[in-house]
Amino acid sequence: MAMEISSGWDLVILGSGPGGEAAAMRAVKGGLRVALVDKEAGIGGSCTHLGTIPSKALRHQIRQLVRHHRNPLLHGIIDAPQVQWQQLVARSMEVVQAQVNVRIGHYGRNRVRIFPGFGRLDGPGRVLVEGEDGRQHLLETRNVLIATGSRPYRPDDVDFSHPRVYDSDSLLSMTHTPRHLVIYGAGVIGCEYASIFAGLGVRVDLVNTRQHLLDFLDAEISDALSYHLREQGATIRHGESYARVSTDAQGVTLELESGKTIRADALLWSNGRTGNTQQIGLDTVGLEADGRGHLRVDDSYQTSVEGVYAVGDVIGWPSLASAAYDQGRFCAAGLCGGEHKRVTDVPTGIYTIPGISSVGHTEQELTAKKIPYEVGQAFFRDLARAQITGEQTGMLKLLFHRDTRALLGIHCFGYQATEIVHVGQAIMRQPAPNNTIDYFVETTFNYPTMAEAYRMAAINGINRISR
Ligand SMILES: Cc1cc2nc3c(=O)[nH]c(=O)nc-3n(C[C@H](O)[C@H](O)[C@H](O)COP(=O)(O)OP(=O)(O)OC[C@H]3O[C@@H](n4cnc5c(N)ncnc54)[C@H](O)[C@@H]3O)c2cc1C
């Protein structure tokens, strides 16, 4: 079939995830001629189809089930274990489709041309697109943005073709509800799915290769997560690594280096991700990815090759949709002659049950840096809003400088933690002297709200330094 040549593009983007989409929208608004390439039929990236959106939609449904299950008024009407995995996935896919529709609208309104197909660099200023129908397009462009995302890492000695072995992508196609699931890898995705399955009434074994859960978190919050996962029935095994995974018709056996053996109906492998940089023609422009498939970029998100940029999971940390959006926007703004900005202060948002969110320093970091700080805490059980909603598990912890009273870290777990954190983040980002814990005692907040936790935590903290 003949190849069609399409010239005169200012920017060709590989990948329609949050990084690619945000870059496309910002670039067209800045007057650039933009084309976007995606190998999947549905746009939105793995964020919309496999990662963020389906997992959060699943988690929301499980939370509702758990709440119903705990509500004595509804006892006997609905029982969490009666709900099947496929039903939850089917509902989540409605959200996925709604998101895809919104995104299609963005591309249409902003006149970004979409080329469906696998894109690869084909020398400087050229991108070759191969569609599923065999059609080929050669796009000639001034700039290329690689936003091809990442995929779950699959070690060679684990048989992912076996119907009981899953990763976070293939889990959405699981056609049964396991009674017992072993999750190998207790990073954010492993912990989130441990909460989801435990909430569904599935027996969960969570195998952590490290000594603590999510050890980048403030230690108190990490401990709280371990406690609540255990309370939900999950068994957590820290400091373990696998020796062998064997499969049979009935399930999976995970043998650990420590000599332990865990037998389960299914395995969720959740141990790392790899950047999608294979077969995309990096060598044709003289680029190379590192061992994890990541590309190195400078402050303008340009790789070592002029005119070739990269954003999102493909550049590694923090590998979050939230950050990928901003990286895409900032990269495109730079291409349109705007300011180069780097995404740095990224809040963590962990959608376990209860959820977790934090921004800024942890207590461990402040102690190591010998920064004199104090702690202000509010427990959700004392908040009127939490008592009304029955969401009394959780706390907000503010870390602030004893002398300047500037906020240094915000750590929250419990109901709406991922929303609550942004109130404090807005203050923490203010330049001195506006970044101050006093803001929360001098400002009237709605009542009763979860945000009221800021006032309680600030008073608690200020009392400690006034003694
Ligand atoms: C289970 C799970 C839960 C998550 N939860 C959250 C969360 O709650 N919050 C959060 O902020 N982040 C979350 N993430 C992370 C988030 O999904 C990623 O950080 C985000 O999707 C990265 O966006 P991206 O733009 O880099 O690429 P992606 O979203 O990965 O999209 C990349 C796109 O590029 C396309 N592509 C790849 N190669 C080519 C090629 N050669 N040619 C054409 N197209 C190509 C792919 O088809 C895909 O559409 C989660 C991830 C997972 C797996």
The ligand as a Tripos MOL2 file, in Angstrom:
@<TRIPOS>MOLECULE
LIG
   53    58     1     0     0
SMALL
NO_CHARGES

@<TRIPOS>ATOM
      1 C1         -3.4600    0.7970   38.0620 C.3       1 LIG1
      2 C2         -2.9500    2.2070   37.9360 C.ar      1 LIG1
      3 C3         -3.5010    3.2020   38.7010 C.ar      1 LIG1
      4 C4         -3.0360    4.5200   38.5910 C.ar      1 LIG1
      5 N1         -3.6110    5.4850   39.3680 N.ar      1 LIG1
      6 C5         -3.1860    6.7810   39.2530 C.ar      1 LIG1
      7 C6         -3.8050    7.8090   40.0210 C.ar      1 LIG1
      8 O1         -4.7240    7.5560   40.8000 O.2       1 LIG1
      9 N2         -3.3810    9.0720   39.8680 N.ar      1 LIG1
     10 C7         -2.3730    9.3960   38.9930 C.ar      1 LIG1
     11 O2         -2.0280   10.5890   38.8880 O.2       1 LIG1
     12 N3         -1.7510    8.4270   38.2610 N.ar      1 LIG1
     13 C8         -2.1390    7.1410   38.3710 C.ar      1 LIG1
     14 N4         -1.5540    6.1520   37.6150 N.ar      1 LIG1
     15 C9         -0.4390    6.5170   36.7130 C.3       1 LIG1
     16 C10        -0.9710    7.1150   35.4110 C.3       1 LIG1
     17 O3         -1.9010    6.2530   34.8060 O.3       1 LIG1
     18 C11         0.2130    7.3820   34.4870 C.3       1 LIG1
     19 O4          1.1570    8.1560   35.1740 O.3       1 LIG1
     20 C12        -0.2440    8.1150   33.2410 C.3       1 LIG1
     21 O5         -1.1260    7.3240   32.4890 O.3       1 LIG1
     22 C13         0.9600    8.4790   32.3660 C.3       1 LIG1
     23 O6          0.4980    9.2250   31.2940 O.3       1 LIG1
     24 P1          1.2930    9.2960   29.9170 P.3       1 LIG1
     25 O7          0.7290   10.4660   29.1870 O.co2     1 LIG1
     26 O8          2.7480    9.2650   30.1760 O.co2     1 LIG1
     27 O9          0.9570    7.9720   29.1080 O.3       1 LIG1
     28 P2         -0.1600    6.8630   29.0850 P.3       1 LIG1
     29 O10        -1.3760    7.2340   29.8100 O.co2     1 LIG1
     30 O11         0.5290    5.5970   29.4570 O.co2     1 LIG1
     31 O12        -0.5200    6.8080   27.5380 O.3       1 LIG1
     32 C14         0.4380    6.4990   26.5710 C.3       1 LIG1
     33 C15        -0.2380    6.3090   25.2280 C.3       1 LIG1
     34 O13         0.7680    6.1550   24.2420 O.3       1 LIG1
     35 C16         0.3390    5.1940   23.2950 C.3       1 LIG1
     36 N5          1.5300    4.6580   22.6240 N.ar      1 LIG1
     37 C17         2.5400    3.9510   23.1820 C.ar      1 LIG1
     38 N6          3.4700    3.6770   22.2430 N.ar      1 LIG1
     39 C18         3.0150    4.2250   21.0790 C.ar      1 LIG1
     40 C19         3.5240    4.2810   19.7690 C.ar      1 LIG1
     41 N7          4.7140    3.7620   19.4520 N.pl3     1 LIG1
     42 N8          2.7890    4.9050   18.8160 N.ar      1 LIG1
     43 C20         1.5850    5.4460   19.1210 C.ar      1 LIG1
     44 N9          1.0640    5.4310   20.3610 N.ar      1 LIG1
     45 C21         1.7830    4.8340   21.3210 C.ar      1 LIG1
     46 C22        -0.4140    4.1760   24.1310 C.3       1 LIG1
     47 O14        -1.3170    3.4580   23.3210 O.3       1 LIG1
     48 C23        -1.1180    5.0810   25.1440 C.3       1 LIG1
     49 O15        -2.3840    5.4410   24.6440 O.3       1 LIG1
     50 C24        -1.9930    4.8260   37.6930 C.ar      1 LIG1
     51 C25        -1.4320    3.8190   36.8970 C.ar      1 LIG1
     52 C26        -1.9070    2.5210   37.0170 C.ar      1 LIG1
     53 C27        -1.2980    1.4480   36.1530 C.3       1 LIG1
@<TRIPOS>BOND
     1     1     2 1
     2     2     3 ar
     3     2    52 ar
     4     3     4 ar
     5     4     5 ar
     6     4    50 ar
     7     5     6 ar
     8     6     7 ar
     9     6    13 1
    10     7     8 2
    11     7     9 ar
    12     9    10 ar
    13    10    11 2
    14    10    12 ar
    15    12    13 ar
    16    13    14 ar
    17    14    15 1
    18    14    50 ar
    19    15    16 1
    20    16    17 1
    21    16    18 1
    22    18    19 1
    23    18    20 1
    24    20    21 1
    25    20    22 1
    26    22    23 1
    27    23    24 1
    28    24    25 2
    29    24    26 1
    30    24    27 1
    31    27    28 1
    32    28    29 2
    33    28    30 1
    34    28    31 1
    35    31    32 1
    36    32    33 1
    37    33    34 1
    38    33    48 1
    39    34    35 1
    40    35    36 1
    41    35    46 1
    42    36    37 ar
    43    36    45 ar
    44    37    38 ar
    45    38    39 ar
    46    39    40 ar
    47    39    45 ar
    48    40    41 1
    49    40    42 ar
    50    42    43 ar
    51    43    44 ar
    52    44    45 ar
    53    46    47 1
    54    46    48 1
    55    48    49 1
    56    50    51 ar
    57    51    52 ar
    58    52    53 1
@<TRIPOS>SUBSTRUCTURE
     1 LIG1         1 GROUP 0 **** ****
